[in-house]
Amino acid sequence: MAWRYDLVDSRTGEKIAVVEPAEYEGGTLLNDATTGSVGLNFAHLDLAQARAYVADAHPVKSLIVQSWVDAAHPDGFAVSAGYIGPREREPGAWAFTASTHDLWWMLDRRTAIGPLSTNPAESRYLIEKSSFANYVRRLLEIADNNSESSDVLPLILPPEGTGPRKWDIRGHESPIIGQLIRDVCNEGSGPDVWFQPVWRADATFAWQAHVSTALNRSLSFEVQLGADRSNAFDLGLTEDLSLMANRVFVAGEGEGRAKKMGSAVDASTGYPTMERIVTDNQVKSVEQARRVAAGVRDAGLAPIMELSMKIRAEGVRDLDGNVVPGTGVTALRPGMTIRLFMNDDDPFLPAGEVIEARLAGYSTDDSENITLHTW
């Protein structure tokens, strides 16, 4: 059981070379980007090999993929990946460090402007009768296949689908693909988006796009804090008040006094009144605005407890020394439910209770520990 690191072509996903980084940090998140780093040392190579190594690990043209290899995944299970960023050579050494960036970074460098438009300001993409997943699919298709071969990205798209929603994307508004996807994630009723690093059946790399409301929430990962064979350690806790509100207003479509607005309040929380305004242009009626407001209010009635903890990449071993399935890194999916069984000796946590949190994402390094981030 160990990590494997592959350099791959950032357009085709084809493998270039296996490398052994001197250091590595990566990860993946729901609904937003992650940044990592990699350090590569090639002092053991001759000059011709070193030149090839430097060319293979070229900024933007190459991705580095971190995979977990074990008996169940002999060809590797992709855990994190990133475009090679700007390289910084170590003075006098045949070695460099570089930042790494996941697919969001590239999507922030792709526009939703038709490249063949005579006047880019007049470019328009009208997406009608669409679901959230289909909207994200169309944005990725635009990013992936505008007109040039250099537009190609190694993607597995979400399925096509229909729905009641409509988007009108115009070139004069300078639309950026990454921001358009974030905007829909941040809508009051918006979906979760995760770009999962995967190996295809033909051994090429791809980003698989998952788009769904409450993505992976039905999946669970159990942690016994303080148990004799606990899979978690180094528990951290942060309380987030940024979304806290016991009176919520939702502003939907329309202008001026005709705007579709609704509100929801809960005066029984014991907190002073904290108000929040949410804009969601997909809200078409006052009743719908009230329903959305109630959901946002219920989610913000108390501080959000953000937990972080480490697990072993391989998972838990039973008394016979065998790895227990579903307890290691290959079982993790951002958005899933983390069920934490509390111990009795931590003043920050309720004794003997079960806390459920969502996995926002995870961070990796070159050790065999994974840091989980929850909300």
N, C-alpha and C positions, 0 to 999 in steps of 0.2 A: 504494500500500500504506500503510495507516494504521489507527489505532484509531477505532472509533465507539462512542459511549456513548448508551444509550437508558434513559430512565425508563419503567418499566412498572408496571401495576397488580399489586400483590402477590397478589391473589386470582385474577384472570383471566389474567394474563400479557399483557394487551393493551398495546400501545405507547401512551405518553402524549406523549412529546416526545424529540427528540434534543438532547443537551446537550454542552457543551464544558468539562469540568472544568479548573480551574486546576491541580489535582493529583489523583492517583488511585493507590491501591494495592489490589491484590486477589490472588486466587489460589484454589487448590482443593487438597484433601488427600484421601487415602484414609483412611477409617475415623474421621475426626474433623473438627472445625470449623476454619474459617479466619476471621480478622478483618482487615478492610482499612480504608480511609478514602477520603473524597472531599472535595474542596474546590470549591465552586461560587461564581462571581462573576457578579452580574447588574447591575453598576453601569451598563452600557450601555443598560439597558431603561428605558422610562418607568414610572410608578408602577403603572398597571394591569397592564402586562406583568410587572413585578416581583412583584406580589401573586399573579398566576397561577403564576409560577415557583416561589415559596415554597410554594404549595399543591400543585403537582405533585410537588415533592421532599419530600413529607411523611414523617416517621418512620413506619416499619412499613407504612404503606399503599402505599409505593412501593419498588420494587427498582431498582437501577442495574445495567445489563448492559454489560460490556465485550466488544466483538466486533472480530475482525481482518478487515479488508476487503482483498481482493486480487483478481487476475484470476480465480482459481479459486473465490472466495467473494464475488461482488459484493454479495450481500445480507447478508454478515457471518457469521462463524463465532464463536459465543459461546465465550469463553475464561474469564471469571469473572463472578460476579454476587453481589449482596448486598442485603439489606434495608437501607434507610436507617435509621441509628441516631439517637441524640440529636444535635441540631444545636447548634453553638456559633457564634453570630454574632461576626464580627470587629468590635470596637468602632468605631462610627461608620461602618461600611461596609455596602454592599449585597452582602454575601458571608457565607458560613458554611462551616464544616467539619463533617463528621459521620463517625462510624464506620460501617462496613458489615459485614454478618453473613450468612453463607450459610445454607442450609436447616437445618443442624444446630441453629442458634440458635433457629429457630422450633420444631423438634421437641423442644427442651428446655423449651418452653412449652406442650406438648400432653401430656395425660395419657391413659392407657389405662383410664379410668374411664367406664363407660357414663353419658352425661349424663341419661338418662331414668330412672336408678335411683332408686327411692323412698328407698333408703338407699345412698349411694355406697360405704359400707364393704362392702356385699354385692355390688357389681358384680363380674362374672366374665367373662373371655374364655378359653375353652378351645380351644386350637389343637392338633389332633391329626393324626397321619399326615402330617406336614408336612416339607418341605425347609427349609433355611435361607432360600432365596430366597422361598418362600411365606410363611414366618413374617414376614420383613421386609415383604412385600407386605401382609399382614394388619395389621401395626402401622401402616403408612402409610394403609391404608384407614380404620382407626380414627381416625387423626389428621386425615384429610381429610374425613370425612363422618359425624361423630357425630350431629348433628341440625340444626345451624344453618347458614344460608348463609355465615356468616362463618368456618365451619370449612374452607371450600374452599381447597385449595392447587393451584397449577399443577404437576401431577405426571404423569409417565409411569411407570407401575408396572412392576416386574419381572414375568415370566410366572408364572402359577400352576403349582404342582407338588406332587407328593406325596413323602413320605419317611418315615423311621422315627421322627421326632422329635415331641416333645410339649411344649407349654408351657401353664401354667395361671396366668393373670394375674388377680390379685385386687385389688379396690379398696382394701382395708384396708392393703395394702402400699405405697400411694402411688406407683403405677407411672408413670414419666415415659417417653414414647416414645423420646426421644433416648438416654436411658441404657439402655433395654432393647436398643436396636440396638447400642450400644457394647458391652454385656455379651456379646452373641452374637459380636461381632467378636473379643472378647478370650478366648473359649473356646479351649482347646487345639487343637480341630479346626474352629474357627469360620471364617466366610467373610470376604471383603473387601466393603466397601460404599462406593460412590462415587455422589454425586449430581452428575451432569454437567449444566452449564447448556447448554441447546439452544434453537434456534429451530425451532418447528414449521413444517410446510408452509404453514399459514395466517398465518405471520409473528407468531404469539403466542409468548411465552416459556414454557418449562417446565423443571423439574428432572427429568432422567431417572435413575431409580434403577437402578443396576447392582449385582447381588449374586452373588458367585461365589467359590468357593475359588480362591486364587491368581489373582484377577481380572486380566486383561490380560497375564499373565506371558508368554504365547506371542507377544506383540507385542514388537518390538525397535526401539531407536533407537540408532544408532551415532554415537560421538563420537571423532574423531581428535585427541587432545591433542597440541599442539605441531606439528601438521601445517601446511603452508603455507596451506591453505585450511580450517583448523580452524573448526568452528562453536562452540567452547566457549572461555571465558576466565574469569578471576577464580575459579580453582579453590580451594575450601575443603575442609577435612577435619576431622571430629570422630570420636573413638573412643568408642563407647557400651558400657559394661560392664553395664548394668542387667539384661539378659537372659542374661548369661553364667553357665553352670553345666555342670559335667561329671558331676553326679549329680542326677537329676530324679525326683521322686515325683509321680504323678498321682492325685488323689482323685476318684472318680466318685460314682455314686449310692449310697444306703444310709446307715445310721447306725451309730455306734459301731464295734464290731469287725467288723460285717457290711459296712462300707463297701468298695466295690470299689476297690482301690488297686494300683498297679503302679509299678515303678521301672526306671531304666536308668542305666548308669554307663559312663564311659570314663576309665580311669586312665592313658592313654598320652599325654595332651595336653601334659605338662610343666608344667601349672599346678597350684597347690595345689587341694585339693578345694573346690569351690563348689557348694552345694546349693540347689535350688529346688523349691518345692511349687506345683503347678498344680491348680486345682479346675475340673472339667468335669463338670457334672451329667448330660451326655448320654452319659457313659461307663457302659456297662451290665455290663461284665465285667472280670475281672482281666486277661485276655489283651488286651482292647482298651486297658486302662489302660497296659499295658506297651508297646503299639505307639505310643500317643500320647506316652508318656514318651520313647521312643527318638527320635521326631521332634523333640520340644522340645529334647532333649539335643543332637542333631546340629546344630540351629540355633544353639546357644549355646556351642559349643566354643571359640570365639575371640571377641575383641572385634568388635562390629559397626562397620564403617567407614562413617560417614555422610558422603557427599560432597555438596557444593553447587557449582554452576557456572552461568554465564550462557550463554545462546545468543541469537542474533538472531531476533526474531520471524518475519522473512521466511524464514530458513533460509540455507543456503550458496548462493553463486553459482558457477557453473562458469567456465571460462576465457573463455567467450563472453558472460559476464554474465547468464546465465539462472539462475533459481532452481532448485535441484535438488529435485525432489519428495521429500517425507518427511523434510525436514531442519529444518522450522520448527515454530512453535507449533501449527499445525493437526494435526500428527502426534502430539502428546503425549497420552498416556492414563495417568493414575495407575495404578500396578501393573505397567506394562510393564517389560521388561528393558532397562536401559541398558548398552550394551557400550562400555567405555572402552578405547581403544587407547593404551597408555602411551607417553610419550616417555622419553628417557634422562637428563634433566637435572633431575629432581625427587627429592630424597632421601627424601621420604615415600612414594613410589610405586615399585613394582617395575618395573625398567627393561624396556621392550620387551614387557611382558605385556598380556594382555587381562583386565580386571576386569569382572565382571558384577554389577550392582546393580539393585535395583528402584526405580522412580520412586515416591516417596512422595507427591509432588505438586509444584506449582510456584507461584511468586509472580510477580506482574506489577506494573508501575507505568505511568506515562504516557510512558516512553521505549519504544524498540522492542527492549528486552532482556527476556528471561525468565530467572528464576532457578530452576534445577532443584534439587529436594531428593531425595536417594536414601537407601535403606538396604539 
